[in-house]
Amino acid sequence: MVPLSLDTPELELLIGIIGVLIFVTSFVALLFSAIFVLGLAQFLYVGVRWCVTKIHQSYSLGGTRTMIAIGRIVPHH
């Protein structure tokens, strides 16, 4: 059997194809990771907003008074 040898044009073509494949896979991986991160951020935003709404409703509608204090708190000795 004769060993396989690559001439210069064939080697350049192979390197070019591999470079394009690396570029395309990197772009697809970056795109999917960006979509995942944006989905996670939206999920966290909706979850935190829901929790804050529930906490606010429990304090304002639960029959307890909400206290609004403005001014300095002076400790008693």
C-alpha positions in Angstrom: 0.0 0.0 0.0 1.2 3.5 -0.9 1.0 6.0 2.0 -1.5 8.8 1.4 0.1 12.1 0.7 -1.6 15.4 0.5 -0.4 18.0 -2.0 -0.4 21.7 -1.2 -3.8 22.6 -2.8 -5.5 19.6 -1.1 -4.0 20.5 2.2 -5.1 24.2 1.9 -8.6 23.1 0.9 -8.8 20.7 3.9 -7.6 23.4 6.3 -10.1 25.9 4.8 -13.0 23.4 5.3 -12.0 22.7 8.9 -11.7 26.4 9.6 -15.2 27.1 8.2 -16.6 24.2 10.3 -15.0 25.5 13.4 -16.4 29.0 12.7 -19.9 27.8 12.1 -20.0 25.5 15.2 -18.7 28.3 17.3 -21.4 30.7 16.0 -24.1 28.1 16.6 -22.8 27.4 20.1 -22.7 31.1 20.9 -26.2 31.6 19.5 -27.7 28.7 21.6 -25.9 29.9 24.8 -27.3 33.4 24.3 -30.8 32.1 23.8 -30.4 30.0 27.0 -29.1 32.9 29.0 -31.9 35.2 27.9 -34.5 32.6 28.7 -33.0 32.1 32.1 -32.9 35.9 32.8 -36.5 36.2 31.7 -37.5 33.2 33.9 -35.7 34.8 36.9 -37.3 38.2 36.3 -40.8 36.7 36.1 -40.2 34.6 39.2 -38.9 37.5 41.3 -41.7 39.7 40.1 -44.3 37.1 41.1 -42.7 36.7 44.5 -42.6 40.5 45.2 -46.2 40.8 44.1 -47.2 38.0 46.5 -45.3 39.5 49.4 -46.8 42.9 48.6 -50.3 41.5 48.5 -49.9 39.6 51.7 -48.9 42.7 53.6 -51.5 45.1 52.0 -54.5 42.8 51.8 -54.0 40.5 54.8 -55.7 42.8 57.3 -52.4 44.0 58.8 -51.5 47.7 58.6 -48.6 48.8 56.6 -46.5 51.3 58.4 -44.8 54.1 56.5 -42.2 55.9 58.5 -40.4 58.9 57.3 -37.7 60.5 59.4 -34.8 59.6 61.7 -35.0 56.7 64.2 -33.8 58.0 67.5 -32.8 55.2 70.0 -34.1 55.5 73.5 -31.6 55.2 76.4 
